[in-house]
Amino acid sequence: MQNDSNKNTLMFLVCAFAILIGYQFFVMGPQQKQREAELRAKKVAEAQIAAQPGMTLGADGLPQPLKLSRDAAKAQSPRIVVDTPALSGSIALKGARIDDLWLKRFTQTSDKSSPPVELFRPEGAEHAWFADFGWAGVAGMTGLPTPQTVWTAEAGQVLRPTTPVVLTYDNGQGLVFTRTISVDADAMFTIADTVRNQGAAAVALAPYASVQRQGIPTEGPHGLGKTQIVYEGGIGVLGGVTDDKYLLQDKAKYPKWKKDKPLQNDLASKGGWIGMTDKYWLAALIPEQSEMIKGRFQVQPVSGVDVYESAFTGAPRSLAAGATIANATRLFAGAKTVPLLTRYQYGGKPVVWWQFWNRPTSVIPSFDKAVDWGMFSVITRPIFNILEIFYKLVGNFGVAILLLTVALKLVLFPLADKSYESMAKMKKIAPEVEKLKAKFKDDPAKQQQEMMGLYAKEKINPMMGCIPMLIQIPIFYSLYKVLTVTIEMRHAPFFGWIVDLSAPEPTTLFNLFGLIPWDPATLPILGASIAHLGIWPLLYGFTMWLTTAMNPPAGDPIQQKIFQFFPIIFTFTLSGFAVGLVIYWCWSNVLTILQQYIIMHRYKVDNPIDQLVNRLRGKPVEAT
């Protein structure tokens, strides 16, 4: 039975290692080859355009029309300044677009002097991203505002939370359009449109709103769609017509969106919301929740650039002569901060996360699901909530992770205690097990029978040793997800050299922790594996070795040798993960070692800690 337990554990570890190696070989390897091919193609294209003024490289590496600088693109239209506690930028009068936004509360790097994060970018610049609003008419109808229409605004207006701005457009054919744009102190715009029909004939108009990206960055630190654990692309919650609202996720992830081109049109919905999301940032269009709309996700090449669009169109409305119609759409443009999303979801009403029985009605359905909580959301979301509580108490997310680890250990203590007790007993009877194997080596059935009798006599369940490991898997994944997708963890410092818990360890053994001015990541093949092998991954490796050494030995000498290599393998593997995750795992190992040490002393079982202490004291060490 013990041998079966060891084999199960070995199979689990071998499978995990095989998955990691397979990912490196089948995913990372081809991606590296693809990047090298793209680099070669880019060099060829650069040579081709060297003699072609007015041309530049497009997102596909081929010559494309020259893109304007951001400032030059911004200068293509007169503008109204946006200045709020959270946002800065401007609104283009050409097209009446919200297309120039910076997030004041977030910097591009962990350096405090770093510039703010850019959200929207005007059309004409590379990787333009903006929100568009307007009215659609029947086929052949003219005189409606277009992206080229220049609206009129009173000079000197500045959009602030206390001062909305008003734009107007008279088409000269009897229709007068008025747009009032307001914004709160955080991230929500309200676009209130009215149309007055001063003509003699009735017309039919339908409101629409669109979030558009003209090409997306795929390389560098701001590349999108590079990681499989983070959802980036078209997103929304639509439905509510004949069934419940449903989350539109994994329908238009950027790489899949471009590859499959899922022209998802006419997604009927009553209210809901639709937009585009990056890892931390969101642009979401929110119609009136009583409004019947049709949403769509689409991508199409325009002048060599892939244009991604998430949009909706409302129901047509008849506008009689002399009458006025109105429509209001909200735009969320900002960071996916969980408390902020929750506040908007429930209309500003206070919500306590554990009070499921007393929640107010959602004003924006499932808006907090804009954060990708993953397949273990039932674990991921509570882990985040607990981390937030600890953070409010101690003011440091690293310390909050340590407290979370203690809390998880306390919850799992009874189960873990039984498991470690079983493992201690197994280690204590290991010599007797070896004698039984030698005595009945030619009779496996009898050997198994005698071992089962020994386990029953000592009240040992060999399978108990696997349970803590199995429980750790969803917890590990969920914490990894929290550290990866929640902006609260972005640039969250710990102590000393750890300035961003969501990033890998910034130091490495191979340049003496920064003393040598050399970046190991520049090494081919091995660079990614050793670039973050710093202090915390090394501490993790040591604690993993000690944990493994305190477990019962594998029955097969070959298995024992393999187990000895796992701390080294996983040290290299885990070093590339978020350092907050490494800190959690390292601290979890320390608590596990402490618990095992106490239990092993209780049952008078030799352990590697005492052996190490005895060696340091010069005392003889008994073989176990």
C-alpha positions as CSV (number, residue, x, y, z in Angstrom):
1,M,0.0,0.0,0.0
2,Q,2.9,2.3,0.8
3,N,4.4,1.5,-2.6
4,D,1.1,2.4,-4.3
5,S,1.0,5.7,-2.4
6,N,4.6,6.5,-3.5
7,K,3.8,5.5,-7.0
8,N,0.7,7.8,-7.0
9,T,2.7,10.7,-5.7
10,L,5.5,10.0,-8.2
11,M,3.0,9.8,-11.1
12,F,1.5,13.1,-10.0
13,L,4.9,14.9,-9.9
14,V,6.0,13.3,-13.1
15,C,2.8,14.4,-14.9
16,A,3.2,17.9,-13.5
17,F,6.8,18.0,-14.7
18,A,5.8,16.5,-18.1
19,I,3.2,19.3,-18.5
20,L,5.8,21.9,-17.8
21,I,8.3,20.4,-20.2
22,G,5.5,19.9,-22.8
23,Y,4.5,23.5,-22.4
24,Q,8.1,24.6,-23.0
25,F,8.5,22.3,-26.0
26,F,5.2,22.7,-27.7
27,V,4.2,26.3,-26.8
28,M,7.2,28.3,-25.8
29,G,9.5,26.7,-28.4
30,P,7.2,27.4,-31.4
31,Q,6.5,30.9,-30.1
32,Q,10.3,31.6,-29.9
33,K,10.7,30.3,-33.5
34,Q,7.8,32.4,-34.6
35,R,9.3,35.5,-33.0
36,E,12.6,34.8,-34.7
37,A,10.8,34.4,-38.1
38,E,8.9,37.6,-37.5
39,L,12.1,39.4,-36.6
40,R,13.7,38.2,-39.9
41,A,10.6,39.3,-41.8
42,K,10.7,42.7,-40.1
43,K,14.3,43.3,-41.1
44,V,13.4,42.4,-44.7
45,A,10.5,44.8,-44.6
46,E,12.6,47.5,-43.1
47,A,15.0,47.2,-46.0
48,Q,12.0,47.4,-48.4
49,I,10.6,50.6,-46.9
50,A,14.0,52.3,-46.5
51,A,13.5,53.8,-50.0
52,Q,9.8,54.5,-49.6
53,P,9.1,57.7,-47.7
54,G,5.7,57.8,-46.1
55,M,5.6,54.1,-45.3
56,T,6.2,52.2,-42.0
57,L,5.8,48.7,-40.7
58,G,2.4,47.4,-39.8
59,A,1.3,45.0,-37.0
60,D,2.0,42.1,-39.4
61,G,5.5,43.3,-40.1
62,L,4.6,44.4,-43.7
63,P,4.9,47.9,-45.1
64,Q,1.9,50.1,-44.2
65,P,0.9,53.7,-44.5
66,L,2.8,55.9,-42.0
67,K,1.2,56.1,-38.6
68,L,1.0,59.5,-36.9
69,S,2.6,60.1,-33.5
70,R,0.1,60.3,-30.7
71,D,0.4,64.1,-30.5
72,A,0.0,64.5,-34.2
73,A,-3.1,62.3,-34.2
74,K,-4.5,64.2,-31.3
75,A,-3.9,67.5,-33.2
76,Q,-6.2,66.3,-36.1
77,S,-9.2,67.6,-34.1
78,P,-10.2,70.5,-31.9
79,R,-10.6,69.2,-28.3
80,I,-12.3,69.6,-24.9
81,V,-10.0,68.9,-21.9
82,V,-10.9,66.1,-19.5
83,D,-9.6,66.6,-16.0
84,T,-10.8,64.5,-13.1
85,P,-9.2,63.1,-9.9
86,A,-8.8,59.8,-11.8
87,L,-8.5,60.7,-15.5
88,S,-6.8,63.2,-17.8
89,G,-7.0,63.7,-21.5
90,S,-9.5,65.1,-24.0
91,I,-12.6,64.6,-26.1
92,A,-12.3,65.1,-29.9
93,L,-14.9,67.4,-31.4
94,K,-14.3,65.6,-34.7
95,G,-16.6,62.7,-34.3
96,A,-17.4,63.7,-30.7
97,R,-15.3,60.7,-29.6
98,I,-13.7,59.9,-26.2
99,D,-10.3,59.0,-27.6
100,D,-7.6,60.4,-25.4
101,L,-7.4,59.2,-21.8
102,W,-4.7,58.6,-19.2
103,L,-5.2,57.0,-15.8
104,K,-3.8,59.3,-13.1
105,R,-3.8,56.8,-10.3
106,F,-1.7,54.1,-12.1
107,T,1.8,54.4,-13.3
108,Q,3.3,52.4,-16.2
109,T,6.0,50.9,-14.0
110,S,6.6,50.5,-10.2
111,D,8.8,53.6,-10.3
112,K,6.9,56.4,-8.7
113,S,8.2,58.9,-11.3
114,S,6.8,56.7,-14.1
115,P,4.2,58.3,-16.4
116,P,0.6,57.4,-15.9
117,V,-1.0,54.5,-17.8
118,E,-2.4,55.3,-21.2
119,L,-5.9,54.0,-21.9
120,F,-7.4,55.5,-25.0
121,R,-5.4,56.7,-28.0
122,P,-6.7,58.8,-31.0
123,E,-7.4,57.4,-34.5
124,G,-4.4,57.8,-36.8
125,A,-1.9,56.8,-34.1
126,E,-0.7,53.2,-33.9
127,H,-2.9,50.9,-31.8
128,A,-5.7,53.5,-31.6
129,W,-8.3,52.7,-29.0
130,F,-11.4,54.9,-28.5
131,A,-15.2,55.0,-27.8
132,D,-17.7,56.2,-30.4
133,F,-21.4,57.1,-30.0
134,G,-24.1,58.1,-32.5
135,W,-27.3,57.4,-34.3
136,A,-27.9,55.0,-37.2
137,G,-30.7,55.6,-39.7
138,V,-32.4,53.6,-42.5
139,A,-30.5,52.6,-45.6
140,G,-29.7,55.6,-47.7
141,M,-30.4,58.2,-45.0
142,T,-28.0,61.2,-45.1
143,G,-27.2,64.0,-42.7
144,L,-26.4,61.9,-39.6
145,P,-23.1,62.6,-37.7
146,T,-20.2,60.6,-38.8
147,P,-16.6,60.1,-37.5
148,Q,-15.6,63.0,-39.7
149,T,-18.3,65.4,-38.4
150,V,-17.0,68.3,-36.3
151,W,-19.3,69.1,-33.5
152,T,-19.7,72.6,-32.0
153,A,-18.8,73.4,-28.4
154,E,-18.6,76.5,-26.3
155,A,-15.0,77.6,-25.9
156,G,-13.3,77.0,-22.6
157,Q,-15.3,74.0,-21.5
158,V,-13.4,71.5,-19.3
159,L,-15.0,68.2,-18.4
160,R,-14.8,67.7,-14.7
161,P,-17.1,65.7,-12.3
162,T,-18.9,69.0,-11.4
163,T,-19.0,70.5,-15.0
164,P,-20.5,68.5,-17.8
165,V,-19.8,69.6,-21.4
166,V,-22.3,70.1,-24.2
167,L,-21.7,69.5,-27.9
168,T,-24.1,70.3,-30.7
169,Y,-24.4,69.5,-34.4
170,D,-27.0,70.9,-36.9
171,N,-27.1,68.8,-40.1
172,G,-28.9,71.6,-42.0
173,Q,-31.7,69.2,-42.9
174,G,-33.9,69.7,-39.9
175,L,-32.1,67.5,-37.4
176,V,-30.3,69.1,-34.4
177,F,-28.1,66.8,-32.3
178,T,-27.1,67.6,-28.8
179,R,-24.6,65.6,-26.7
180,T,-24.1,66.2,-23.0
181,I,-21.0,64.3,-21.6
182,S,-20.6,64.0,-17.8
183,V,-18.1,62.0,-15.7
184,D,-17.8,61.0,-12.1
185,A,-14.6,61.2,-10.0
186,D,-13.6,57.6,-10.9
187,A,-14.1,56.0,-14.3
188,M,-17.8,56.3,-15.5
189,F,-18.8,58.6,-18.3
190,T,-22.5,59.3,-19.1
191,I,-23.2,60.3,-22.8
192,A,-26.7,61.8,-23.0
193,D,-27.9,62.3,-26.6
194,T,-31.0,64.2,-27.8
195,V,-32.2,64.7,-31.4
196,R,-34.7,67.4,-32.3
197,N,-36.6,67.1,-35.6
198,Q,-37.2,70.6,-37.0
199,G,-38.1,69.2,-40.4
200,A,-41.5,68.4,-41.9
201,A,-41.1,64.6,-42.2
202,A,-40.7,61.9,-39.5
203,V,-37.5,59.9,-39.4
204,A,-36.4,56.6,-37.7
205,L,-33.2,56.5,-35.7
206,A,-31.4,53.9,-33.6
207,P,-28.7,54.7,-31.0
208,Y,-25.4,52.9,-31.2
209,A,-22.2,52.8,-29.2
210,S,-18.8,51.2,-30.1
211,V,-15.5,50.5,-28.5
212,Q,-12.9,50.1,-31.3
213,R,-9.2,49.1,-31.4
214,Q,-7.3,49.6,-34.5
215,G,-4.6,47.0,-34.1
216,I,-3.3,45.7,-30.8
217,P,0.2,45.5,-29.4
218,T,1.5,41.9,-29.4
219,E,5.1,42.4,-28.4
220,G,6.9,44.0,-25.5
221,P,5.7,44.5,-22.0
222,H,2.3,45.8,-23.2
223,G,1.7,42.9,-25.6
224,L,-1.8,41.5,-25.4
225,G,-3.0,37.9,-25.7
226,K,0.3,36.5,-24.7
227,T,-0.6,34.5,-21.6
228,Q,-3.1,31.8,-21.4
229,I,-4.2,32.5,-17.8
230,V,-5.4,36.0,-18.5
231,Y,-8.4,36.7,-20.6
232,E,-8.0,39.7,-22.9
233,G,-10.4,40.6,-25.7
234,G,-14.1,41.2,-26.2
235,I,-16.2,40.8,-23.1
236,G,-19.7,41.5,-22.0
237,V,-22.9,40.4,-20.3
238,L,-25.8,40.1,-22.6
239,G,-29.1,38.2,-22.7
240,G,-32.0,38.6,-20.4
241,V,-34.6,38.4,-23.2
242,T,-35.8,34.8,-22.8
243,D,-33.2,33.5,-20.4
244,D,-30.7,34.7,-17.8
245,K,-27.9,37.0,-18.8
246,Y,-24.7,35.3,-19.7
247,L,-21.1,36.3,-19.7
248,L,-19.5,36.6,-23.1
249,Q,-16.0,35.5,-22.3
250,D,-13.6,33.3,-24.3
251,K,-15.7,34.2,-27.3
252,A,-13.4,36.9,-28.6
253,K,-10.0,36.5,-27.0
254,Y,-7.7,38.6,-29.1
255,P,-5.7,35.8,-30.9
256,K,-8.8,33.7,-31.4
257,W,-10.8,36.7,-32.3
258,K,-8.4,37.5,-35.2
259,K,-7.9,33.8,-36.2
260,D,-11.6,32.7,-36.2
261,K,-13.1,36.1,-36.9
262,P,-16.3,35.3,-35.0
263,L,-18.6,37.8,-36.6
264,Q,-21.1,37.6,-33.7
265,N,-23.8,40.0,-34.7
266,D,-27.4,40.5,-33.5
267,L,-26.7,39.2,-29.9
268,A,-30.1,40.2,-28.6
269,S,-30.2,41.5,-25.1
270,K,-32.2,43.5,-22.6
271,G,-29.7,45.9,-21.1
272,G,-26.4,44.3,-20.1
273,W,-23.0,45.6,-21.1
274,I,-20.3,45.0,-23.8
275,G,-16.7,46.1,-24.3
276,M,-13.1,45.2,-24.4
277,T,-10.8,44.1,-21.6
278,D,-7.1,44.0,-21.1
279,K,-5.4,42.3,-18.1
280,Y,-6.0,45.3,-15.8
281,W,-8.0,47.8,-17.9
282,L,-11.6,47.8,-19.2
283,A,-13.6,49.9,-21.7
284,A,-17.3,48.9,-21.3
285,L,-20.5,50.3,-22.9
286,I,-23.5,50.2,-20.7
287,P,-27.0,51.0,-22.2
288,E,-30.1,51.7,-20.2
289,Q,-31.0,48.4,-18.6
290,S,-34.5,48.5,-19.9
291,E,-33.3,49.0,-23.5
292,M,-33.5,46.3,-26.1
293,I,-30.2,46.1,-27.9
294,K,-28.2,43.9,-30.3
295,G,-24.6,43.4,-29.5
296,R,-21.7,42.4,-31.8
297,F,-18.1,41.5,-31.8
298,Q,-16.3,41.7,-35.0
299,V,-12.8,42.2,-36.5
300,Q,-11.9,43.2,-40.1
301,P,-8.8,44.5,-41.8
302,V,-8.8,48.1,-42.8
303,S,-5.8,49.5,-44.7
304,G,-3.7,46.6,-43.5
305,V,-4.7,47.0,-39.8
306,D,-7.0,44.6,-37.9
307,V,-9.8,46.7,-36.5
308,Y,-11.5,45.1,-33.4
309,E,-14.9,46.3,-32.4
310,S,-17.3,45.6,-29.5
311,A,-20.6,47.5,-30.1
312,F,-24.3,47.5,-29.6
313,T,-27.2,49.1,-31.5
314,G,-30.5,50.0,-29.8
315,A,-34.0,49.6,-31.1
316,P,-35.1,52.1,-33.9
317,R,-37.2,55.0,-32.6
318,S,-39.6,57.1,-34.6
319,L,-39.0,60.8,-34.5
320,A,-42.0,62.8,-35.6
321,A,-41.7,66.3,-37.0
322,G,-41.3,68.8,-34.1
323,A,-40.5,66.0,-31.6
324,T,-37.4,65.1,-29.6
325,I,-35.9,61.8,-28.7
326,A,-33.2,61.1,-26.1
327,N,-30.8,58.3,-25.3
328,A,-28.2,57.8,-22.5
329,T,-25.3,55.4,-22.6
330,R,-22.6,55.0,-20.0
331,L,-18.9,54.2,-20.6
332,F,-16.6,52.7,-18.0
333,A,-13.1,53.5,-18.9
334,G,-10.5,52.6,-16.3
335,A,-8.9,50.0,-14.1
336,K,-10.7,46.9,-13.0
337,T,-10.5,47.6,-9.3
338,V,-12.8,45.1,-7.7
339,P,-14.4,47.5,-5.1
340,L,-15.0,50.0,-7.8
341,L,-16.6,47.5,-10.2
342,T,-18.8,46.2,-7.3
343,R,-19.9,49.7,-6.4
344,Y,-21.0,50.4,-10.0
345,Q,-22.6,47.0,-10.2
346,Y,-24.9,47.7,-7.2
347,G,-25.5,51.4,-8.0
348,G,-23.3,52.7,-5.2
349,K,-25.0,50.7,-2.4
350,P,-22.7,49.2,0.2
351,V,-22.2,45.5,-0.3
352,V,-20.6,43.0,2.1
353,W,-19.2,40.2,0.0
354,W,-20.2,37.3,2.3
355,Q,-23.8,38.5,2.7
356,F,-25.3,36.7,-0.3
357,W,-28.8,36.7,1.3
358,N,-29.0,40.5,1.6
359,R,-27.6,41.9,-1.6
360,P,-29.2,44.8,-3.4
361,T,-30.3,44.4,-7.0
362,S,-27.6,44.7,-9.6
363,V,-27.7,47.9,-11.7
364,I,-25.1,46.6,-14.1
365,P,-25.3,42.8,-14.2
366,S,-22.2,40.8,-13.2
367,F,-20.0,43.8,-13.7
368,D,-17.4,42.4,-11.2
369,K,-16.9,39.5,-13.5
370,A,-15.0,41.8,-15.8
371,V,-12.1,40.5,-13.6
372,D,-11.2,37.0,-14.9
373,W,-11.6,34.9,-11.7
374,G,-10.9,31.7,-13.6
375,M,-12.3,28.1,-13.4
376,F,-11.9,28.1,-9.6
377,S,-13.7,31.3,-9.0
378,V,-15.5,29.7,-6.0
379,I,-12.0,29.7,-4.4
380,T,-10.3,32.6,-6.2
381,R,-12.8,35.3,-5.3
382,P,-12.9,34.4,-1.5
383,I,-9.0,34.3,-1.5
384,F,-9.0,37.8,-2.9
385,N,-11.6,39.0,-0.4
386,I,-9.6,37.6,2.5
387,L,-6.4,39.1,1.1
388,E,-8.2,42.5,1.0
389,I,-9.3,42.2,4.6
390,F,-5.7,41.4,5.7
391,Y,-4.4,44.2,3.6
392,K,-6.7,46.7,5.3
393,L,-5.4,45.5,8.6
394,V,-1.6,45.5,7.9
395,G,-1.2,47.8,4.8
396,N,1.1,45.4,2.9
397,F,-0.1,42.7,0.5
398,G,3.0,40.6,1.1
399,V,2.2,40.4,4.8
400,A,-1.4,39.8,3.8
401,I,-0.3,36.8,1.8
402,L,1.6,35.4,4.8
403,L,-1.5,35.9,7.0
404,L,-3.6,34.2,4.3
405,T,-1.3,31.2,4.3
406,V,-1.7,30.9,8.1
407,A,-5.5,31.2,7.8
408,L,-5.5,28.4,5.2
409,K,-3.3,26.3,7.3
410,L,-5.6,26.7,10.3
411,V,-8.7,25.8,8.2
412,L,-6.9,22.7,6.8
413,F,-5.2,21.9,10.1
414,P,-7.3,18.8,11.2
415,L,-6.9,17.2,7.8
416,A,-3.2,18.1,7.5
417,D,-2.6,16.9,11.0
418,K,-4.0,13.5,10.2
419,S,-2.0,13.4,7.0
420,Y,1.4,14.3,8.6
421,E,0.6,11.9,11.5
422,S,0.2,9.1,9.0
423,M,3.4,10.1,7.2
424,A,5.3,10.2,10.5
425,K,4.1,6.7,11.4
426,M,5.0,5.4,7.9
427,K,8.5,6.9,8.3
428,K,8.8,5.2,11.7
429,I,7.9,1.8,10.4
430,A,9.9,2.1,7.2
431,P,12.6,-0.3,8.5
432,E,9.9,-2.9,9.2
433,V,8.4,-2.4,5.7
434,E,11.8,-2.9,4.1
435,K,12.2,-6.2,6.1
436,L,8.8,-7.4,4.8
437,K,9.8,-6.6,1.2
438,A,13.0,-8.5,1.6
439,K,11.3,-11.4,3.3
440,F,8.5,-11.8,0.8
441,K,10.2,-10.5,-2.3
442,D,9.2,-13.6,-4.3
443,D,5.6,-13.5,-3.2
444,P,4.1,-10.0,-4.0
445,A,0.6,-11.1,-2.8
446,K,1.9,-12.2,0.6
447,Q,4.1,-9.1,0.8
448,Q,1.0,-6.9,0.2
449,Q,-1.0,-8.8,2.7
450,E,1.6,-8.5,5.4
451,M,2.1,-4.7,4.7
452,M,-1.7,-4.2,5.0
453,G,-1.6,-6.0,8.3
454,L,1.2,-3.8,9.5
455,Y,-0.6,-0.6,8.5
456,A,-3.8,-1.8,10.2
457,K,-1.8,-2.7,13.4
458,E,-0.2,0.8,13.4
459,K,-3.5,2.5,12.4
460,I,-2.0,4.0,9.3
461,N,-3.8,5.2,6.1
462,P,-1.1,5.5,3.4
463,M,-3.4,7.5,1.1
464,M,-3.6,10.3,3.7
465,G,-0.2,11.6,2.6
466,C,-1.5,12.6,-0.8
467,I,-4.5,14.7,0.4
468,P,-2.7,17.9,1.4
469,M,-0.9,17.9,-2.0
470,L,-4.2,17.5,-3.9
471,I,-5.9,20.3,-1.9
472,Q,-3.0,22.6,-2.6
473,I,-3.5,22.4,-6.3
474,P,-6.7,24.5,-6.6
475,I,-5.4,26.9,-3.9
476,F,-2.1,27.3,-5.7
477,Y,-3.9,28.0,-9.0
478,S,-6.4,30.4,-7.4
479,L,-3.7,32.4,-5.7
480,Y,-1.7,32.5,-8.9
481,K,-4.8,33.8,-10.6
482,V,-5.4,36.5,-8.0
483,L,-1.8,37.7,-8.2
484,T,-2.0,37.7,-12.0
485,V,-5.3,39.4,-12.8
486,T,-6.2,41.7,-9.9
487,I,-4.9,45.2,-10.2
488,E,-4.7,45.5,-6.5
489,M,-1.6,43.2,-6.7
490,R,0.0,45.2,-9.5
491,H,3.1,47.1,-8.3
492,A,2.2,46.0,-4.7
493,P,5.5,46.0,-2.7
494,F,6.7,43.6,0.0
495,F,9.9,44.5,1.8
496,G,13.4,45.3,0.5
497,W,14.0,44.5,-3.1
498,I,10.5,43.1,-3.8
499,V,8.6,46.1,-5.3
500,D,6.0,44.2,-7.3
501,L,4.4,41.0,-5.9
502,S,2.7,40.3,-9.3
503,A,6.1,40.1,-11.1
504,P,8.8,37.5,-10.9
505,E,11.7,37.8,-8.5
506,P,13.8,40.8,-9.7
507,T,17.2,39.3,-8.6
508,T,19.1,36.3,-9.7
509,L,21.9,34.2,-8.3
510,F,23.7,34.2,-11.7
511,N,24.6,37.9,-11.5
512,L,25.2,37.7,-7.7
513,F,21.8,39.3,-7.0
514,G,22.6,42.4,-9.1
515,L,26.2,43.0,-8.1
516,I,27.4,42.0,-11.6
517,P,25.9,44.3,-14.4
518,W,24.7,41.5,-16.6
519,D,21.2,40.2,-17.4
520,P,21.1,36.4,-17.5
521,A,17.8,36.7,-19.5
522,T,19.9,37.5,-22.6
523,L,21.3,33.9,-22.6
524,P,19.6,31.8,-25.3
525,I,17.5,28.9,-24.2
526,L,18.5,29.0,-20.5
527,G,18.0,32.8,-20.0
528,A,14.3,32.5,-19.1
529,S,15.0,29.7,-16.6
530,I,17.7,31.5,-14.6
531,A,16.7,35.2,-15.0
532,H,14.6,35.1,-11.8
533,L,16.4,32.5,-9.7
534,G,16.8,34.9,-6.8
535,I,16.6,34.7,-3.0
536,W,12.9,33.8,-2.7
537,P,13.0,30.9,-5.2
538,L,16.2,29.6,-3.6
539,L,14.5,29.7,-0.2
540,Y,11.5,27.9,-1.7
541,G,13.8,25.2,-3.1
542,F,15.4,24.7,0.3
543,T,12.1,24.4,2.1
544,M,10.8,22.0,-0.6
545,W,13.9,19.8,-0.1
546,L,13.4,19.8,3.6
547,T,9.7,19.0,3.3
548,T,10.5,16.1,0.9
549,A,13.3,14.9,3.3
550,M,10.7,14.7,6.2
551,N,8.4,12.5,4.2
552,P,8.6,8.7,4.2
553,P,11.2,7.4,1.7
554,A,10.0,6.0,-1.6
555,G,10.1,2.2,-1.7
556,D,12.1,2.1,-4.9
557,P,15.7,3.5,-4.9
558,I,15.2,4.9,-8.4
559,Q,12.1,6.7,-7.1
560,Q,14.2,8.1,-4.3
561,K,16.7,9.5,-6.7
562,I,13.9,11.1,-8.8
563,F,12.4,12.6,-5.7
564,Q,15.7,14.2,-4.9
565,F,15.7,16.1,-8.2
566,F,12.2,17.6,-7.8
567,P,13.2,20.4,-5.5
568,I,15.8,21.5,-8.0
569,I,13.4,21.2,-11.0
570,F,10.5,23.1,-9.3
571,T,12.8,25.8,-8.0
572,F,13.8,26.7,-11.6
573,T,10.2,26.4,-12.7
574,L,8.6,28.4,-10.0
575,S,11.2,31.2,-10.2
576,G,9.4,32.6,-13.3
577,F,6.1,32.9,-11.4
578,A,4.9,36.0,-9.5
579,V,7.2,36.4,-6.5
580,G,4.1,36.8,-4.3
581,L,3.2,33.2,-5.2
582,V,6.8,32.0,-4.4
583,I,6.5,33.8,-1.0
584,Y,3.2,32.0,-0.3
585,W,4.6,28.6,-1.2
586,C,7.8,29.2,0.7
587,W,6.0,30.3,3.8
588,S,3.5,27.4,3.4
589,N,6.4,25.0,3.3
590,V,7.8,26.6,6.5
591,L,4.5,26.1,8.3
592,T,4.3,22.5,7.0
593,I,7.9,21.8,8.2
594,L,7.0,23.1,11.6
595,Q,3.9,21.0,11.9
596,Q,5.7,17.9,10.6
597,Y,8.6,18.5,13.1
598,I,6.2,18.7,16.0
599,I,4.4,15.5,15.0
600,M,7.6,13.6,14.3
601,H,8.9,14.5,17.8
602,R,5.6,13.3,19.2
603,Y,6.1,9.9,17.6
604,K,9.9,9.9,18.2
605,V,10.7,9.7,14.5
606,D,14.1,10.9,13.3
607,N,14.0,13.9,11.0
608,P,16.4,15.9,8.9
609,I,16.3,19.0,11.1
610,D,17.6,17.2,14.1
611,Q,20.1,15.4,12.0
612,L,21.4,18.7,10.6
613,V,21.6,20.2,14.1
614,N,23.5,17.1,15.3
615,R,25.9,17.4,12.5
616,L,26.6,21.1,13.3
617,R,27.2,20.0,17.0
618,G,29.5,17.2,15.9
619,K,27.2,14.5,17.3
620,P,26.9,11.1,15.4
621,V,23.8,10.9,13.2
622,E,21.9,7.6,13.0
623,A,20.8,6.4,9.6
624,T,17.1,6.3,9.0
